[in-house]
Amino acid sequence: MTWMRSTFLAALPAVRLLLASVDTGRRWREESALPGLSVGGLAGHLCRTVLVTDTYLGQPEPLRGNLITAVEYYRHALDPNPESEINRSIRTRGEEHAAGGQDA
């Protein structure tokens, strides 16, 4: 198992506790620390991150190519403008993932 996979798997219990906590559920529909994103939407974004990462880790590692670091990815992928298309789509996907409530 690579260090990346083991690190990912080691973080999952903490993610589960956070998402399942009574406080998270009680505040599900309230605005989170990120403007325009509810606590549930932020939880949905975190869930999506786990699911997408699991998908990526299930694929074979690339043998060659121009790989970039996570820092480089986020520097290029994320726009600091909260109303940019990418940031609006992140909020939308998080809220959609959270629409079923904490139990879902």
Kinemage of the C-alpha trace (Angstrom):
@kinemage 1
@onewidth
@group {chain A} dominant
@subgroup {mainchain}
@vectorlist {calphas} color= white
{ca met a 1} P 0.000 0.000 0.000
{ca thr a 2} L 1.412 3.385 -0.935
{ca trp a 3} L 1.838 6.140 1.639
{ca met a 4} L -0.924 8.086 -0.125
{ca arg a 5} L -3.435 5.268 0.226
{ca ser a 6} L -2.533 4.613 3.843
{ca thr a 7} L -2.788 8.336 4.682
{ca phe a 8} L -6.179 8.535 2.979
{ca leu a 9} L -7.475 5.479 4.829
{ca ala a 10} L -6.117 6.746 8.155
{ca ala a 11} L -8.093 10.003 7.766
{ca leu a 12} L -11.455 8.349 7.077
{ca pro a 13} L -12.456 7.634 10.715
{ca ala a 14} L -12.032 11.329 11.582
{ca val a 15} L -14.106 12.343 8.549
{ca arg a 16} L -16.838 9.902 9.526
{ca leu a 17} L -16.965 11.193 13.113
{ca leu a 18} L -17.176 14.790 11.920
{ca leu a 19} L -19.939 14.080 9.404
{ca ala a 20} L -21.942 11.961 11.854
{ca ser a 21} L -21.662 14.315 14.826
{ca val a 22} L -24.809 15.677 16.440
{ca asp a 23} L -23.463 19.236 16.122
{ca thr a 24} L -22.974 18.828 12.375
{ca gly a 25} L -26.524 17.500 11.993
{ca arg a 26} L -28.010 20.244 14.127
{ca arg a 27} L -26.340 22.930 11.964
{ca trp a 28} L -26.860 21.123 8.605
{ca arg a 29} L -28.966 23.887 7.033
{ca glu a 30} L -27.047 26.809 8.591
{ca glu a 31} L -24.380 28.747 6.731
{ca ser a 32} L -20.901 27.332 7.210
{ca ala a 33} L -17.682 29.279 7.677
{ca leu a 34} L -17.574 29.504 3.878
{ca pro a 35} L -20.037 32.143 2.637
{ca gly a 36} L -22.761 30.736 0.409
{ca leu a 37} L -22.220 27.158 1.555
{ca ser a 38} L -24.290 25.504 4.273
{ca val a 39} L -22.768 23.181 6.856
{ca gly a 40} L -24.476 20.353 4.970
{ca gly a 41} L -23.066 21.619 1.677
{ca leu a 42} L -19.587 21.707 3.155
{ca ala a 43} L -20.141 18.186 4.482
{ca gly a 44} L -21.355 17.164 1.016
{ca his a 45} L -18.198 18.628 -0.503
{ca leu a 46} L -16.099 16.649 1.990
{ca cys a 47} L -18.025 13.455 1.144
{ca arg a 48} L -17.495 14.035 -2.569
{ca thr a 49} L -13.801 14.575 -1.928
{ca val a 50} L -13.595 11.199 -0.183
{ca leu a 51} L -15.560 9.431 -2.921
{ca val a 52} L -13.586 10.996 -5.774
{ca thr a 53} L -10.281 10.271 -4.027
{ca asp a 54} L -11.357 6.670 -3.506
{ca thr a 55} L -12.094 6.438 -7.239
{ca tyr a 56} L -8.689 7.865 -8.138
{ca leu a 57} L -6.844 5.625 -5.690
{ca gly a 58} L -8.582 2.604 -7.224
{ca gln a 59} L -6.912 3.299 -10.548
{ca pro a 60} L -3.393 2.195 -11.445
{ca glu a 61} L -0.677 4.740 -10.788
{ca pro a 62} L 0.521 6.485 -13.928
{ca leu a 63} L 3.819 5.122 -15.133
{ca arg a 64} L 4.850 8.312 -16.850
{ca gly a 65} L 3.623 11.737 -17.759
{ca asn a 66} L 3.780 15.225 -16.413
{ca leu a 67} L 2.456 14.864 -12.888
{ca ile a 68} L 1.849 17.913 -10.743
{ca thr a 69} L 1.671 18.298 -6.985
{ca ala a 70} L -1.575 18.940 -5.132
{ca val a 71} L -0.405 22.493 -4.459
{ca glu a 72} L 0.113 23.097 -8.178
{ca tyr a 73} L -3.307 21.609 -8.959
{ca tyr a 74} L -5.137 23.862 -6.514
{ca arg a 75} L -3.124 26.908 -7.562
{ca his a 76} L -4.288 26.395 -11.142
{ca ala a 77} L -7.749 24.966 -10.510
{ca leu a 78} L -9.178 27.282 -7.903
{ca asp a 79} L -10.168 30.835 -8.589
{ca pro a 80} L -10.052 33.151 -5.530
{ca asn a 81} L -13.264 34.819 -6.721
{ca pro a 82} L -16.116 33.177 -4.765
{ca glu a 83} L -18.473 33.888 -7.668
{ca ser a 84} L -16.271 32.258 -10.309
{ca glu a 85} L -17.776 29.399 -12.285
{ca ile a 86} L -15.607 26.786 -10.573
{ca asn a 87} L -16.462 28.016 -7.072
{ca arg a 88} L -20.176 28.187 -7.843
{ca ser a 89} L -20.045 24.638 -9.221
{ca ile a 90} L -18.220 23.391 -6.107
{ca arg a 91} L -20.932 24.898 -3.896
{ca thr a 92} L -23.683 23.481 -6.104
{ca arg a 93} L -22.242 19.940 -6.076
{ca gly a 94} L -21.734 20.079 -2.293
{ca glu a 95} L -25.303 21.232 -1.694
{ca glu a 96} L -26.672 18.617 -4.109
{ca his a 97} L -24.716 15.869 -2.362
{ca ala a 98} L -26.063 17.087 1.009
{ca ala a 99} L -29.683 17.456 -0.111
{ca gly a 100} L -30.701 14.139 1.436
{ca gly a 101} L -29.650 15.314 4.899
{ca gln a 102} L -27.063 14.024 7.320
{ca asp a 103} L -28.396 10.465 7.408
{ca ala a 104} L -27.995 10.090 3.657
